[in-house]
Amino acid sequence: MAADARCEPSDPFTEDSSPAVSQPARILAADDQRDVLEALRLLVKGDGHQIDAVESPAAVIEALAKRDYDVVLIDLNYARDTTSGEEGLELLDRIATADPSLPVVVMTAWSSVSLAVDAMRRGARDFVEKPWDNERLRAILRTQIELGRALRRAGRLEAQTRAAQAEAGHALIADAPAMRPVLDVIERVGPSDANVLVTGENGTGKSLVAQALHAVSPRASRPMVTINAGGVSEGVFESELFGHVKGAFTDAKQDRVGRFELAEGSTLFLDEIANVPLAQQQKLLRVLETGEFERLGSSRTRKADVRLISATNADLNAEVAAGRFRQDLLFRLNTIEVALPPLRDRREDIPPLAHHFLTSHARRYRKSITGFDPAALEMLVEHRWPGNVRELDHAVERAILMAQGNVIHAPDLGLKAAGGPAGRLEEMSLEEVEAFLVKKAMGRYGTVSEAARALGLSRSALYRRLERHRGD
């Protein structure tokens, strides 16, 4: 910086009654004049902060590589024969690229305010002119230290949220065309308060769809409340759902809040809805229609602002026809119905799901397993998965425990019987049987002519079938 611009800072011991930062900070300061660095050290010492002083941009980068700082304070010029500020601006770019959350405050002489403006455009949080005002500089540092810490806390929370989502992330592993309608409903209906009925076979991931619907709703700031109707006996179901007051029945020794009250302002996920006792269905219908209910044993009417998502693997229309489920309740539950396809109809999702489970279980059991060999992966894709995603999860967990190397082999999966051709043919559709036989014939004979002869087809007929089943 030009000699006439190098003014001494004002008295670092000026009184300042503004509050100090909640916790002492570590500051990195860079200037090519040692008296400036010493003045900075004396200034921040009064607030309990520690300062590391360096005299060049290279030393700044080296210091940042060794430890974390709450704020960086840099001069814009380091060569006495220049006032261009290019050194400082280049240093600012490097810091901002390496850590955008790290606050950088630039120092400049009065004749270089335009450089400070340029620095602000490049990511500097603030600037001070030399000679600085002690009170203003301390206020800037205090603000930037607290802001930087808040940004880092937010970053950690965001990372934790992403990690938590990844832990249950197979809900979002849905690249197969069969899952596109499900994702569309989540995107369009999730932000509403509409009741949703999720249907599908056991293990298809109905609870994960419920979580995804809740996560994109305005109620997502409150936790979703879950109750499994299949795991609650008829005698206590009303109490579980609506709560009870002390003395309502023999074991009611104190008041109890029910799931509807717990879910106030949030989402209630009622799993296995077909198992709700017929005697309780009217009360459930009432709360869906009016939002009103009473705790068991109480005459006080309460209100509940709750969104209901329900799920079942049963055919509720058949249950209605058999007189086991109220039709008017079904109408209230399925404002929107989401039908989850079985895993055998979304085979494109099997490899990414399997790798997700592998990562999760390998970490849980502290096994250094990195993947599946080709035969194991082929077995996973060809298996029928009557237990759907839940069965796949358990199969991968078993394989993690049984594997002896760092790769899972087909025998580790324990699926030989279930995946063998003889055990599968009766469960296959005609289309699947044809694809299976065409694939096996091509694998055995190698050429289209020989495979077509073995299957009793013309070459053109086999070509048509190969094209139809490409990717199966």
C-alpha positions as CSV (number, residue, x, y, z in Angstrom):
1,M,0.0,0.0,0.0
2,A,1.2,3.6,-0.7
3,A,3.1,5.1,2.1
4,D,0.7,8.1,2.6
5,A,-2.1,5.7,3.1
6,R,-0.4,3.8,5.9
7,C,-1.8,5.5,8.9
8,E,-1.4,4.3,12.5
9,P,-4.6,2.9,14.0
10,S,-6.2,4.8,16.8
11,D,-5.8,3.9,20.5
12,P,-6.7,0.2,20.9
13,F,-7.7,0.8,24.5
14,T,-10.7,3.0,23.9
15,E,-13.6,2.1,26.1
16,D,-16.4,0.1,24.5
17,S,-19.5,-0.8,26.5
18,S,-21.0,-3.0,23.8
19,P,-21.5,-6.6,24.7
20,A,-18.8,-9.1,24.0
21,V,-19.1,-12.2,21.9
22,S,-20.7,-15.1,23.8
23,Q,-17.5,-17.3,23.5
24,P,-13.9,-16.2,22.8
25,A,-13.0,-16.4,19.1
26,R,-9.9,-17.2,17.1
27,I,-9.2,-14.6,14.5
28,L,-6.7,-14.7,11.6
29,A,-5.3,-11.3,10.6
30,A,-3.1,-10.5,7.6
31,D,-1.2,-7.3,7.0
32,D,2.3,-6.6,5.8
33,Q,3.0,-4.1,8.6
34,R,3.8,-5.6,12.0
35,D,2.7,-2.5,13.9
36,V,-0.8,-2.9,12.4
37,L,-0.9,-6.5,13.5
38,E,0.2,-5.7,17.0
39,A,-2.5,-3.0,17.3
40,L,-5.1,-5.6,16.2
41,R,-3.7,-8.1,18.8
42,L,-4.0,-5.5,21.6
43,L,-7.5,-4.5,20.5
44,V,-9.1,-8.1,20.4
45,K,-7.2,-9.2,23.5
46,G,-9.5,-7.1,25.6
47,D,-12.4,-9.2,24.4
48,G,-10.7,-12.4,25.2
49,H,-10.1,-13.4,21.6
50,Q,-7.0,-15.0,20.2
51,I,-5.4,-13.7,17.1
52,D,-3.0,-15.3,14.7
53,A,-1.0,-12.7,12.7
54,V,0.5,-13.3,9.3
55,E,2.1,-11.0,6.7
56,S,1.3,-12.5,3.3
57,P,-1.5,-14.1,1.3
58,A,0.4,-17.4,1.2
59,A,0.7,-17.4,4.9
60,V,-3.1,-16.9,5.2
61,I,-3.8,-20.0,3.0
62,E,-1.3,-22.0,5.0
63,A,-2.9,-21.0,8.3
64,L,-6.4,-21.8,7.1
65,A,-5.2,-25.3,6.1
66,K,-4.0,-25.9,9.7
67,R,-6.9,-24.8,11.8
68,D,-10.4,-23.3,11.9
69,Y,-11.0,-19.6,12.5
70,D,-14.1,-17.6,13.4
71,V,-13.3,-14.7,11.2
72,V,-10.4,-13.5,8.9
73,L,-9.3,-9.9,8.7
74,I,-7.2,-9.1,5.6
75,D,-5.5,-6.1,4.1
76,L,-6.0,-5.7,0.3
77,N,-2.3,-4.7,-0.5
78,Y,0.9,-6.4,0.5
79,A,3.5,-4.8,-1.8
80,R,4.6,-1.3,-0.9
81,D,4.8,-0.2,-4.5
82,T,1.2,-0.9,-5.4
83,T,-2.3,0.1,-4.4
84,S,-4.2,-2.1,-6.9
85,G,-5.5,-4.4,-4.2
86,E,-5.2,-7.4,-6.6
87,E,-3.3,-9.5,-4.1
88,G,-6.1,-9.1,-1.5
89,L,-8.9,-9.6,-4.0
90,E,-7.3,-12.8,-5.2
91,L,-6.9,-14.0,-1.6
92,L,-10.5,-13.2,-0.9
93,D,-11.6,-15.3,-3.9
94,R,-9.5,-18.3,-2.7
95,I,-11.0,-18.1,0.9
96,A,-14.5,-17.8,-0.4
97,T,-14.1,-20.8,-2.7
98,A,-12.6,-22.9,0.1
99,D,-15.1,-22.0,2.8
100,P,-18.1,-19.7,1.9
101,S,-19.3,-19.7,5.5
102,L,-16.1,-18.2,6.8
103,P,-16.5,-14.4,7.3
104,V,-13.8,-12.2,5.8
105,V,-13.4,-8.5,6.7
106,V,-11.2,-6.4,4.5
107,M,-9.0,-3.4,5.6
108,T,-8.4,-0.5,3.2
109,A,-7.1,3.0,3.3
110,W,-9.4,5.9,2.6
111,S,-8.1,6.2,-1.0
112,S,-9.0,2.6,-1.7
113,V,-12.7,2.5,-0.8
114,S,-13.6,1.4,-4.4
115,L,-11.5,-1.7,-3.7
116,A,-13.6,-2.4,-0.6
117,V,-16.7,-2.2,-2.7
118,D,-15.2,-4.7,-5.2
119,A,-14.3,-6.9,-2.3
120,M,-17.9,-6.9,-1.0
121,R,-19.1,-8.0,-4.4
122,R,-16.6,-10.9,-4.2
123,G,-17.9,-12.1,-0.8
124,A,-16.3,-10.0,1.9
125,R,-18.8,-9.5,4.8
126,D,-17.6,-6.0,5.7
127,F,-14.7,-3.5,5.5
128,V,-12.9,-1.1,7.8
129,E,-10.9,2.0,6.7
130,K,-7.5,2.8,8.0
131,P,-7.0,4.3,10.5
132,W,-9.9,2.4,12.0
133,D,-12.3,3.3,14.7
134,N,-11.8,0.8,17.6
135,E,-15.5,0.7,18.5
136,R,-16.6,0.1,15.0
137,L,-14.0,-2.5,14.3
138,R,-14.9,-4.4,17.5
139,A,-18.6,-4.2,16.5
140,I,-17.9,-5.6,13.0
141,L,-15.8,-8.4,14.4
142,R,-18.4,-9.3,17.0
143,T,-21.2,-9.3,14.4
144,Q,-19.2,-11.4,11.9
145,I,-18.0,-13.9,14.6
146,E,-21.6,-14.6,15.7
147,L,-22.9,-14.7,12.1
148,G,-20.2,-17.1,11.0
149,R,-21.0,-19.4,14.0
150,A,-24.7,-19.3,13.1
151,L,-24.0,-20.2,9.5
152,R,-21.8,-23.1,10.6
153,R,-24.4,-24.3,13.0
154,A,-27.0,-24.1,10.2
155,G,-24.7,-26.0,7.9
156,R,-24.2,-28.8,10.5
157,L,-27.9,-29.0,11.1
158,E,-28.5,-29.3,7.3
159,A,-25.8,-32.0,7.0
160,Q,-27.4,-33.9,9.9
161,T,-30.8,-33.6,8.2
162,R,-29.4,-34.9,4.9
163,A,-27.8,-37.7,6.8
164,A,-31.0,-38.6,8.6
165,Q,-32.9,-38.5,5.3
166,A,-30.2,-40.7,3.7
167,E,-30.6,-43.2,6.6
168,A,-34.2,-43.7,5.6
169,G,-33.5,-42.7,2.0
170,H,-34.9,-45.8,0.3
171,A,-38.2,-43.9,0.4
172,L,-36.8,-41.7,-2.3
173,I,-35.0,-44.4,-4.3
174,A,-37.8,-44.6,-6.9
175,D,-36.4,-44.4,-10.4
176,A,-38.6,-47.2,-11.8
177,P,-41.4,-46.0,-14.2
178,A,-43.9,-47.9,-11.9
179,M,-43.0,-45.4,-9.1
180,R,-43.6,-42.3,-11.1
181,P,-47.3,-42.0,-10.2
182,V,-46.4,-42.3,-6.5
183,L,-43.8,-39.5,-6.7
184,D,-46.3,-37.4,-8.6
185,V,-48.9,-37.8,-5.9
186,I,-46.4,-37.0,-3.2
187,E,-45.3,-33.8,-5.0
188,R,-48.9,-32.6,-5.8
189,V,-50.9,-33.8,-2.7
190,G,-48.2,-33.7,0.0
191,P,-48.4,-29.9,0.5
192,S,-52.2,-30.1,1.1
193,D,-54.2,-31.3,4.1
194,A,-56.1,-34.0,2.1
195,N,-56.5,-37.4,3.7
196,V,-54.4,-40.0,1.9
197,L,-54.9,-43.8,1.8
198,V,-51.7,-45.7,0.9
199,T,-52.3,-49.3,-0.3
200,G,-49.9,-52.0,-1.3
201,E,-48.5,-55.4,-0.3
202,N,-46.7,-56.0,2.9
203,G,-43.2,-54.5,2.9
204,T,-43.6,-52.1,-0.1
205,G,-42.8,-49.1,2.0
206,K,-46.2,-47.6,2.9
207,S,-44.9,-45.9,6.0
208,L,-42.1,-44.3,4.0
209,V,-44.6,-42.8,1.6
210,A,-46.5,-41.4,4.6
211,Q,-43.3,-39.9,5.9
212,A,-42.6,-38.4,2.5
213,L,-46.1,-36.9,2.3
214,H,-45.6,-35.4,5.8
215,A,-42.2,-34.1,5.0
216,V,-43.4,-31.9,2.1
217,S,-46.5,-30.6,4.0
218,P,-46.8,-27.4,6.0
219,R,-47.0,-29.6,9.1
220,A,-43.5,-31.0,8.7
221,S,-42.1,-28.9,11.5
222,R,-44.0,-31.1,13.9
223,P,-43.2,-34.9,14.2
224,M,-45.6,-37.3,12.5
225,V,-47.5,-39.5,15.0
226,T,-48.0,-43.2,14.2
227,I,-50.3,-45.9,15.4
228,N,-50.5,-49.4,14.1
229,A,-54.1,-50.6,14.3
230,G,-53.0,-54.2,13.8
231,G,-50.9,-54.0,17.0
232,V,-53.6,-52.6,19.3
233,S,-56.2,-54.7,20.9
234,E,-59.9,-53.7,20.5
235,G,-60.2,-53.1,24.3
236,V,-57.7,-50.3,24.4
237,F,-58.0,-49.0,20.8
238,E,-60.3,-46.1,21.7
239,S,-58.0,-45.0,24.6
240,E,-54.9,-45.2,22.3
241,L,-56.7,-43.0,19.7
242,F,-58.5,-40.5,21.8
243,G,-57.0,-40.8,25.3
244,H,-58.8,-41.4,28.6
245,V,-59.3,-39.8,31.9
246,K,-58.4,-41.2,35.3
247,G,-60.9,-43.8,36.4
248,A,-62.4,-44.4,32.9
249,F,-61.6,-48.1,33.4
250,T,-59.9,-50.4,36.0
251,D,-56.3,-49.6,35.0
252,A,-56.8,-45.9,34.2
253,K,-54.8,-44.6,37.1
254,Q,-54.2,-41.2,35.5
255,D,-55.2,-39.1,32.5
256,R,-53.7,-40.1,29.2
257,V,-53.4,-38.1,26.0
258,G,-54.4,-40.0,22.8
259,R,-52.8,-40.0,19.4
260,F,-55.1,-37.4,18.0
261,E,-54.1,-34.9,20.7
262,L,-50.4,-35.8,20.2
263,A,-50.8,-35.1,16.5
264,E,-52.3,-31.7,17.0
265,G,-51.1,-29.5,14.1
266,S,-49.3,-32.4,12.6
267,T,-50.0,-35.7,10.7
268,L,-51.4,-38.9,12.2
269,F,-50.4,-42.1,10.3
270,L,-52.8,-44.9,11.0
271,D,-51.2,-48.1,9.7
272,E,-53.2,-51.2,9.0
273,I,-56.4,-49.2,8.9
274,A,-58.4,-52.3,8.0
275,N,-57.9,-53.6,11.5
276,V,-59.8,-50.7,13.2
277,P,-62.6,-52.4,15.1
278,L,-66.0,-51.9,13.5
279,A,-67.3,-50.5,16.8
280,Q,-64.6,-47.7,16.7
281,Q,-65.0,-46.8,13.1
282,Q,-67.9,-44.5,13.8
283,K,-65.8,-42.5,16.2
284,L,-63.0,-42.3,13.8
285,L,-65.4,-41.1,11.1
286,R,-66.7,-38.4,13.4
287,V,-63.3,-36.9,14.1
288,L,-62.5,-36.9,10.4
289,E,-65.8,-35.1,9.6
290,T,-65.9,-32.6,12.5
291,G,-62.4,-32.6,14.1
292,E,-64.2,-33.4,17.5
293,F,-63.7,-36.2,20.0
294,E,-63.9,-37.0,23.7
295,R,-61.4,-38.8,25.8
296,L,-62.7,-42.1,27.1
297,G,-64.6,-41.5,30.3
298,S,-64.9,-37.7,29.7
299,S,-67.8,-35.6,28.4
300,R,-65.6,-32.7,27.4
301,T,-65.5,-32.3,23.6
302,R,-62.0,-31.6,22.2
303,K,-61.0,-30.3,18.8
304,A,-58.1,-31.7,16.8
305,D,-56.4,-30.2,13.8
306,V,-54.9,-33.4,12.3
307,R,-54.2,-34.6,8.9
308,L,-54.8,-38.4,8.5
309,I,-52.7,-40.7,6.3
310,S,-53.7,-44.3,6.5
311,A,-52.3,-47.5,5.0
312,T,-53.4,-51.0,4.4
313,N,-52.5,-54.2,2.5
314,A,-56.1,-55.3,2.5
315,D,-58.8,-54.7,-0.2
316,L,-61.0,-52.2,1.6
317,N,-63.7,-52.5,-1.0
318,A,-63.9,-56.2,-0.3
319,E,-64.0,-55.4,3.4
320,V,-66.9,-53.0,2.8
321,A,-68.7,-55.7,0.8
322,A,-68.2,-58.2,3.7
323,G,-69.6,-55.7,6.2
324,R,-66.3,-55.4,8.1
325,F,-65.5,-51.8,7.1
326,R,-67.8,-48.8,6.8
327,Q,-68.1,-47.4,3.3
328,D,-68.6,-43.8,4.5
329,L,-65.3,-44.1,6.5
330,L,-63.6,-45.4,3.4
331,F,-64.8,-42.4,1.4
332,R,-63.3,-40.1,4.1
333,L,-60.0,-41.9,4.2
334,N,-59.3,-42.1,0.5
335,T,-59.7,-38.5,-0.7
336,I,-56.5,-39.5,-2.5
337,E,-55.3,-43.1,-2.9
338,V,-51.7,-44.0,-3.5
339,A,-51.2,-47.6,-4.8
340,L,-47.6,-48.8,-4.2
341,P,-46.3,-51.3,-6.7
342,P,-44.6,-54.5,-5.5
343,L,-40.9,-54.7,-5.8
344,R,-41.1,-57.2,-8.6
345,D,-42.8,-54.5,-10.7
346,R,-40.0,-52.0,-10.1
347,R,-36.9,-54.1,-10.7
348,E,-34.9,-51.0,-11.8
349,D,-34.9,-49.9,-8.1
350,I,-33.5,-53.1,-6.8
351,P,-29.8,-52.4,-7.3
352,P,-29.8,-48.9,-5.8
353,L,-32.0,-50.1,-2.9
354,A,-29.6,-53.0,-2.3
355,H,-26.6,-50.7,-2.3
356,H,-28.4,-48.4,0.1
357,F,-29.1,-51.3,2.5
358,L,-25.5,-52.5,2.1
359,T,-24.1,-49.2,3.1
360,S,-26.4,-48.9,6.1
361,H,-25.8,-52.4,7.4
362,A,-22.1,-52.5,6.7
363,R,-21.7,-49.3,8.8
364,R,-23.9,-50.8,11.6
365,Y,-21.9,-54.0,11.8
366,R,-18.6,-52.4,11.1
367,K,-17.9,-54.5,8.0
368,S,-15.7,-53.3,5.2
369,I,-18.0,-54.6,2.4
370,T,-18.1,-52.5,-0.7
371,G,-20.6,-54.1,-3.1
372,F,-22.1,-57.2,-4.8
373,D,-20.4,-59.5,-7.3
374,P,-22.3,-59.8,-10.7
375,A,-23.9,-63.1,-9.8
376,A,-25.3,-61.7,-6.5
377,L,-26.6,-58.6,-8.2
378,E,-28.3,-60.7,-10.9
379,M,-29.9,-62.9,-8.2
380,L,-31.2,-59.9,-6.4
381,V,-32.8,-58.5,-9.6
382,E,-34.3,-61.9,-10.6
383,H,-35.7,-62.8,-7.2
384,R,-39.5,-62.4,-6.9
385,W,-39.4,-60.7,-3.5
386,P,-42.8,-61.7,-2.0
387,G,-41.8,-59.7,1.0
388,N,-40.9,-56.7,-1.1
389,V,-38.5,-54.0,0.1
390,R,-38.6,-55.3,3.6
391,E,-37.4,-58.7,2.5
392,L,-34.7,-57.1,0.4
393,D,-33.5,-55.2,3.4
394,H,-33.3,-58.4,5.5
395,A,-31.6,-60.4,2.7
396,V,-28.8,-57.8,2.4
397,E,-28.4,-57.6,6.2
398,R,-28.0,-61.4,6.3
399,A,-25.5,-61.2,3.4
400,I,-23.5,-58.6,5.3
401,L,-23.2,-61.0,8.3
402,M,-22.4,-64.0,6.2
403,A,-19.9,-62.5,3.7
404,Q,-16.3,-63.4,4.4
405,G,-14.6,-60.9,2.0
406,N,-15.3,-57.4,1.0
407,V,-17.8,-58.3,-1.7
408,I,-21.2,-60.1,-1.3
409,H,-21.5,-63.3,-3.3
410,A,-24.7,-65.0,-4.4
411,P,-24.6,-67.8,-1.7
412,D,-24.4,-65.1,1.0
413,L,-27.9,-63.9,0.1
414,G,-29.6,-67.2,1.0
415,L,-32.0,-66.8,-2.0
416,K,-31.1,-69.9,-4.0
417,A,-34.4,-71.7,-3.5
418,A,-36.5,-68.6,-3.8
419,G,-34.7,-67.4,-6.9
420,G,-34.4,-70.7,-8.8
421,P,-36.4,-71.0,-12.0
422,A,-38.5,-74.0,-10.9
423,G,-39.7,-72.1,-7.8
424,R,-40.5,-69.0,-9.8
425,L,-42.4,-70.1,-13.0
426,E,-45.7,-70.6,-11.3
427,E,-45.6,-67.1,-9.9
428,M,-44.5,-65.5,-13.2
429,S,-46.8,-63.8,-15.7
430,L,-46.8,-65.1,-19.3
431,E,-44.7,-62.1,-20.4
432,E,-42.1,-62.8,-17.6
433,V,-41.9,-66.5,-18.6
434,E,-41.3,-65.6,-22.2
435,A,-38.6,-63.1,-21.2
436,F,-37.0,-65.7,-18.9
437,L,-36.9,-68.4,-21.6
438,V,-35.6,-66.1,-24.3
439,K,-32.8,-64.9,-22.0
440,K,-31.8,-68.4,-21.0
441,A,-31.8,-69.6,-24.6
442,M,-29.6,-66.8,-25.7
443,G,-27.2,-67.4,-22.8
444,R,-27.0,-71.1,-23.6
445,Y,-26.7,-71.1,-27.4
446,G,-25.0,-67.7,-28.0
447,T,-26.4,-67.1,-31.5
448,V,-29.9,-66.0,-32.6
449,S,-30.1,-68.8,-35.1
450,E,-29.4,-71.6,-32.6
451,A,-31.6,-70.0,-29.9
452,A,-34.5,-69.5,-32.3
453,R,-34.2,-73.2,-33.4
454,A,-34.2,-74.4,-29.8
455,L,-37.3,-72.3,-29.0
456,G,-39.1,-73.3,-32.1
457,L,-39.2,-69.8,-33.5
458,S,-38.1,-68.1,-36.6
459,R,-35.1,-65.7,-36.5
460,S,-37.4,-62.7,-37.1
461,A,-39.8,-63.8,-34.3
462,L,-36.9,-64.2,-31.9
463,Y,-35.6,-60.8,-32.9
464,R,-39.0,-59.2,-32.1
465,R,-39.0,-60.9,-28.7
466,L,-35.4,-59.8,-27.9
467,E,-36.4,-56.2,-28.8
468,R,-39.6,-56.4,-26.6
469,H,-37.7,-57.8,-23.6
470,R,-34.7,-55.6,-23.9
471,G,-33.8,-54.4,-20.3
472,D,-36.0,-57.0,-18.7
